[in-house]
Amino acid sequence: MTSASAERPLLAWFGRNARDLPWRRTRDPYAILVSEVMAQQTQVDRVVPRWERWLARWPTVEALAAAPTADVIREWQGLGYNRRALALHRAAQQVAAHGWPDDLTELPGVGRYTADAVACFAFGRDVLPVDVNVRRVTERTGADFTPAAAQALMDLGATVCLARVPRCGACPLAGACPSRGRRFEPLRKQGPFEGSFRQRRSTTLRLVAAESRPLAELDAEAVDSLARDGLVRVAGDTVSLPA
């Protein structure tokens, strides 16, 4: 499958089937960064209303940079992986103070994919951001794609070229795809949330976000873990959010 022969039908399919995601209607690097950080390990349909609420509260990178850390943590509640909120806050502070760096991986919490996504979608740089969906499509088809196909590849991987049982009958690339009709082994999944230490951390942080609490009332091991991540502070016998 050549690059051109793959990209043309893919983009035509995308024109008919693109997901209507609000951050696709902006070139604001801050708004796009927020969407990318929120979407890490979180379903897109859960991200959309939270992204809209976040941008309504802190519409600019300067507004987020000036926000109290405690407010940022509270606003993030329910999205999970709360360290992402702290990293996003620190990234906003760095940008507000020094501007957007040429190498976006210099920002706290920004890895290669997120940096490439902001570079491509906000700054129009000639780079293809490769997330799990893009990687899956390119590996299965063996084709190379340009950055113009980035959003289309993401949607195809998310809705058609699925991890275990791809919907080849609905795929615009199926005709020349060497993986057509294959089924794939399940990927290793993270352990269940229920009863996990992650749940204990989440429950503890939610309690502290509601109000400062005596350490004796909380899960001490979870508090210690949250404190190491900078998500709570312990002063004497009281646990609270960072200022």
Buried (B, 14 or more C-beta within 10 A) or exposed (E): BEEEEBBEBBBEBBEEBBBEBBBEEBEBBBBBBBBBBBBBEBEBEBBBEBBEEBBEEBEBBBBBBEBEBBBBBBBBBEBBBBEBBBBBBBBBBBBBEEEBEEEBEEBEBBEEBBBBBBBBBBBEBEBBBBBEBBEBBBEBBEBBBEBEBBBBBBBBBBBBBBEEEBEBEEBBBBEBBEBBEEEEEEEEEEEEEEEEEBEBBBEBBEBBBEEBBEBEEBBEEBBEBBBEEBBBBBEEEEBBBBE
